[in-house]
Amino acid sequence: MPASGSAHRSSAVTRDTLRQQIADALRDEVLAGRLPAGQHVAVKEIADQYGVSATPVREALVDLSAQGLIDLEHHRGFQVHRFSTDDFRDMVEARTLIVDGIFRRAAQRFPDAVTSPSALRSVRRRAEEAVRAARAGDLDILIGHDLRFWRELGCLVSNRYISDMLDRVRVQSWVFAVPYLRDEEVLRGRLWCGHSALVDAIAHRDGPAAQRIVAEYNDHSLALLDGLVTGQGQQ
């Protein structure tokens, strides 16, 4: 009996791990624009692609549906969610409120833990990588480092719900923006690169400076995407 129970637990762990791996891989495909908005996602095709059964693929798609990236349509299967410009504006507002909450919580409860060099070391490293990628206009590298930067910044408040909400909104923001950005021939010098400045403000416990940097970032994001969306509409 113990052996059987152990085998059952091992099988469950393997299945859950596979489900997560497939969800992560598909999320990366959506982020990269290789699974574009509105595209139907066939469970069997993905299962064949990864050499797995349909069950973990279906479960992974349900997980991505909960994250707002995949639409589950009754009797029609799955398709990649299509975000609008209004959605993007709401995302920017939401992530602003979340980040403001992070700063307030950090200032009130974790001043030393959050602002010490050791606490910020990894976040600063992510920031530097993101800045280099942004200045070079390397979108794929920027997305990875940018998401990890904000994820680690959110984790500084020691509240996984806050961190998870911020990560979800930031992923959705990138999913909306990527198709427009990929249509641009040159991105060098056009992408926001204030990550390191934000870390410096946090390290100096300068809340107003941090909030100003985030506000400038949001203004930059909205102006850039408005220009790209308008430009495509005129083509």
Secondary structure, 3 states (H helix, E strand, C coil): CHHHHHHHHHHHHHHHHHHHHHHHHHHHHHHHCCCCCCCEECHHHHHHHHCCCHHHHHHHHHHHHHCCCEEEECCCEEEECCCCHHHHHHHHHHHHHHHHHHHHHHHHHCHHHHHCHHHHHHHHHHHHHHHHHHHHCCHHHHHHHHHHHHHHHHHCCCCHHHHHHHHHHHHHHHHHHHHHHHCCCCCCCCCCCCHHHHHHHHHCCCHHHHHHHHHHHHHHHHHHHHHHHHHHHHC
